[in-house]
Amino acid sequence: MYEGVQTLNEDTCLEERRRARRYRVGWQVRVVGIDNSARLFDELTHLRDISVGGAYAYFSTAIQVGSRVSVTIKLPSMIETWMSYTATAVRVDTGFQVNGVGLQFDSNRPEFKRYCSS
């Protein structure tokens, strides 16, 4: 599929409730939304994994379950091509410096964007 993509071991996912296979990726992602202090945030971070219906990302910004965000994912091996989704936070794992956030995409079909470097 894409460089650096690995299917998660199904033995470790026996209790999973997901309908789609997840892929461990580590791709760059830009997330824009409203934080717990009702302030706009714009964070460049990375995904832990992705599936057709959602993703799990690490945020330094604190958000709540139910928060709506805009997610733009940099596709590896494709120069300046990004996938864009709107999503809802369905899980938040609070950590010391980063929070793990489970995101459910509003659509299974992303919008593709191409950005040119200057």
N, C-alpha and C positions, 0 to 999 in steps of 0.2 A: 504494500500500500504506500505509505510514506516512510521516509527515512526516520529511524528512531522509534517506530511504532511497535509496541509489543502487546499481545493479547494477555490480559491478566489471567493467571492460573485459575481455572475453574474450581479446583479443590479449595482454594482460599475464599471462594465466593459462594459456598454452599447455602448460606442464609440470605443471599441477595434477593431483593424483591424487584430488581430491574427486569424489564422485558427485552432489553437489547444488550449485546456484548459490549463491554468496556475495553478500551485500549489505553495502555499506559503511554503517555506521550512526552510531557515536559515542554510543550510548545509555549511560545511567548503569547501573552494575551493582554489586551487593554480592557479595563472594566470601568464604566462610568455609572454613577448612581448617587443615592443619598445615604449618608452614614447615620449612625445612631444619634448623632448630635444635630440631625436635620441639615447638614451641610453637604454640598455637592462635592464628590470626590472623583478623581480621574487617576487610576492607578495602573501602572505597567507591572505585570507579574507573570506567573506561568501556571499552566494546567498540570495537574497530576495525571488525570485521565479524561477520556471523552467517549461518548457513545452517540448514537443517532438522536437520542432524546435529551441529553444533558452533558454536564461536565463537572469535575471537581477541581477547584482552583485554590490557591493560597493567597489570602489578602492580608495586608498590614492594617487595612481599614476595618473597623468594627461595623458590621451590619446585622440586621435581625432576619430571622426566618420570615418570609413573605415580602422582603425587599425586592423591588424591581430594578434590574440593571441592564445596561447595554454591554454586550460582550463582543469584542473584535479579536479574532484569533489569527495569528500569523502562520500561514502554511509553510512548512519547511520545503525545501527543494523547489519552491515556486517564487521567483523573485518578486518581492513586493505585492504578493497576493494575500488578501485577508478575507476570512469568513466573518460575517456579522450576524448576530442574533440579538433578540431581546430575551431576557430570562428572569426567572424568579428564584430566589434563594429558598431551597426546601430543607436545607440542613446547614447548621453552623457549628463547627467544632472549635471552641475558643481555646487559643493557645497563649503562650507567654508573649511572643513577638509577632506571630502570624496566626491567622484563623483559617481553618479549612472550610470551604464553602461549597456545598452541593448545589448545583444550578440545574434547573429544568428549563429547557428551551421552549419558547412559545410555539415554535414551528420546527418541523424536521428538515425544512429547506432553508439554508442560510442565504443571505444576500452576499454576493462576492464583490469585493472592492479591490481596486488596484491603486497603490500609492506610489508616487514617483519621488525618489530622493532628490534633494536639491544640492 
